[in-house]
Each structure stands twice: as structure tokens, then as C-alpha cells.
């Protein structure tokens, strides 16, 4: 069903749709990240290495999440986006719940693979929907409101996962997974908005079906590389944060989950919301303003990472460590709306789904398939089985990637300015 003029400019139904999609994104990150806070009891029961934990927490999820993102992005450009999201939500909710029945590494791995398959439907379709519901001048702000689902979902994953550890890690998956089926029904019933340009339209100078046109765009390539490096560092706060604080500072997952959940929501919600507003302010001053803003966030993260990794006594320096954590979370979530807005703007109406899918593909390859596994492997090579605290040296990968990300985003901002 086509939307009304009111919906196109951000009327009531557009805001309703944004609210529903944000809740879906909350469930997306809750189901994705709850496993990280449960690494401890899973490792104890299954006797897994850090490399195996990384495979479960990152690789299993990312294999099809990244590979299917691009075809699902093209599907979102041609078919009903609301139904695509609804089916994906049902799939990932079922397999998130079924994770609690897993009896070994490969059954856990298979369930996490299917969570990734379901979640691959969301990003391109949701961003494309929002681009058709709201005017271009609001896209970074709207994308940031939608992206608050990351902060809320990640915060709830830490809070709920930490609270449910006492009842067993299997029950945690039952509780966070299966309720998503009810939300899938609401999404299925949502109205599909009219596209701002026909799905098959070709804009002057662009081939709508040619992904090479996007990959060959210098600004888009630097956007993907820059946020890929930055996303690697950002994502591993969630992947290895509970393990790092347990091994280095002796803070158990239940305690970490409680405080990390609160801090993630207190820092992350304003970061995602204000991040888009600030990014749009930068954009009004120059064509590459949003990418310059992303570069600044990446640079600010470097000293915070170093302070967290090389502060040995948490009791004496808790204010410093928590303060750096807040800055890292704010910086790590503040770029999401800006990145999505730039991706859709560079691509044009007929390639939005594809552009967002390629951007997500790059970021998730870096964050999940490369980053988490490299850190886990380095930790094992440094002898984490004998000295668990060596994980701090493996995590030095993160500030290095922040530096590389800042460089790519700065170059990208200059490219867009031209």
C-alpha cells in the first residue's frame, strides 16, 4: 500500500513505523549480543578456548549475516520490505531461543548461524523504509533514533544476560529469543511506504543494478573502510568487554552486566540520538561533514582505549576507567546515523538497499569475522590459558584500528567536499 503525503514527510504513521523498527532493532541486538555476557558459563560447561568463543560469538553469526546482506539489500529494493523484515525476525527469534537446547560446539554454532541469517534481512530494508518515510533533511536524525535500538539492545543484553546467569545460560536464550515472534506479527502488518523513486529507476549517470558503480566510488569506498576499522574496535567492546573485566579486574559477569547495561543505555541512547543531529549539523557546513565527524569520534577513542587497557588497579582508578568507557560507548555509537545517511545519499534512491547492504557487509566482516577472531587468536597465542590477563595485549588491535578508521574517514570527507 502506498503511503500518504503526510507519511512521506514524517507524519504520524511514519513515526509509528520508526518506533516499531527501533523495537525490532532492540531485539536484533539483544539476541545478537546476549551470548557475550554468557561466555563465562558457556566456557566453563563446554571447556571452550578463546578462539572457539570468538567463533561462536562472531564468526557463526557473521558468516551468513554478511554474505546474505547484499542479496537481501537488492531484494529490499524490489520487494516488500516490511514482510522481508517480519520473516527474518521470526527466523532469528526461533533460533535464538533454540540456542538454549544446544549440546555442543557445532549445535551452538548452527543456531548462531541461523540467527545471522534472520538478522541479515533487517538493516538494508529498515534504512530503505525510513528513507521513504522521512524527508532527506531528517535522515541522519531519523537513522540515529532507529539506531538507539543498538544501545538499548546491547544494554539489555548485558543487564538481562547478567541477571539470568544465576538461572543458567540456557534459560537466558529461551527468555530473550522466543518473544520476538510476537513482534514479527506487528511488523508483518505494517504498511509498505511508496518509494521516493521507482525501485527499477536509473538516475542520470548510474546503473541501478551495477554494484561496481558503488565500489568504484571513492567516497563510498572510504566510508566503508573507515567505518569498518572503527566498527571493529567498537564491536569488540561488547564481544570481549565482559571477559576482559573478569580476567583483568576480577569483576564477575553478573556484576559487569548490571553496570555495563546501565552505562551502555545512559551513554548510548544520547549518543545515537544526538550523534545524528550533530552529524547533520556538520553536513550543513560541508559535503563531507558527516565523515569528518566520524573521523573525530574515531580519534577521540584512541586515548580512551589505551587508558582502559593499561590501568591495572580498577579499585583505585574506577572513575577513570568508567569515564573512558562512557566516552568509548558514546563515540562507538555516535556515528551510526551519520554512516547510514551518507551511504543512502551517495547511492541515490534506486540503490539505497544495496548501498546499505555493502556498508553493513564491510563493517560486519571487519567487526565479526576479522576483529573478534584475530583478538581471540592473539589471546590464545599469548598464552591466555596460563595467564588470562594477556587479553589486554590482544585488545591493542582496537586503538590501532581507530587510527586507521580516522584516516580513511578524513580522506572520505575530503573526497565528498570535492
C-alpha positions, 0 to 999 in steps of 0.5 A: 500500500502506498503511503500518504503525503503526510507519511512521506514527510514524517507524519504520524504513521511514519513515526509509528513505523520508526518506533516499531523498527527501533523495537525490532532493532532492540531485539536484533541486538539483544539476541545478537549480543546476549551470548557475550555476557554468557561466555563465562558459563558457556566456557566453563560447561563446554571447556571452550578456548578463546578462539572457539568463543570468538567463533561462536560469538562472531564468526557463526553469526557473521558468516551468513549475516554478511554474505546474505546482506547484499542479496537481501539489500537488492531484494529490499529494493524490489520487494516488500520490505516490511514482510522481508523484515517480519520473516527474518525476525521470526527466523532469528527469534526461533533460533535464538531461543533454540540456542538454549537446547544446544549440546555442543560446539557445532549445535551452538554454532548452527543456531548462531548461524541461523540467527545471522541469517534472520538478522541479515534481512533487517538493516538494508530494508529498515534504512530503505523504509525510513528513507521513504518515510522521512524527508532527506533533511531528517535522515541522519536524525531519523537513522540515529533514533532507529539506531538507539535500538543498538544501545538499548539492545546491547544494554539489555543484553548485558543487564538481562544476560547478567541477571539470568546467569544465576538461572543458567545460560540456557534459560537466558536464550529461551527468555530473550529469543522466543518473544520476538515472534510476537513482534514479527506479527506487528511488523508483518502488518505494517504498511509498505511506504511508496518509494521516493523513486521507482525501485527499477529507476536509473538516475542520470549517470548510474546503473541501478543494478551495477554494484561496481558503480558503488565500489568504484566510488571513492567516497563510498569506498572510504566510508566503508573502510573507515567505518569498518576499522572503527566498527571493529574496535567498537564491536569488540567492546561488547564481544570481549568487554565482559571477559576482559573485566573478569580476567583483568579486574576480577569483576564477575559477569553478573556484576559487569552486566548490571553496570555495563547495561546501565552505562551502555543505555545512559551513554548510548541512547544520547549518543545515537540520538544526538550523534545524528543531529550533530552529524547533520549539523556538520553536513550543513557546513560541508559535503563531507561533514558527516565523515569528518565527524566520524573521523573525530569520534574515531580519534577521540577513542584512541586515548580512551582505549589505551587508558582502559587497557593499561590501568591495572588497579580498577579499585583505585582508578574506577572513575577513570576507567568508567569515564573512558568507557562512557566516552568509548560507548558514546563515540562507538555509537555516535556515528551510526546515523551519520554512516547510514545517511551518507551511504543512502545519499551517495547511492541515490534512491534506486540503490539505497538497499544495496548501498546499505547492504555493502556498508553493513557487509564491510563493517560486519566482516571487519567487526565479526569475522576479522576483529573478534577472531584475530583478538581471540587468536592473539589471546590464545597465542599469548598464552591466555590459558596460563595467564588470562590477563594477556587479553589486554595485549590482544585488545591493542588491535582496537586503538590501532584500528581507530587510527586507521578508521580516522584516516580513511574517514578524513580522506572520505570527507575530503573526497565528498567536499570535492 
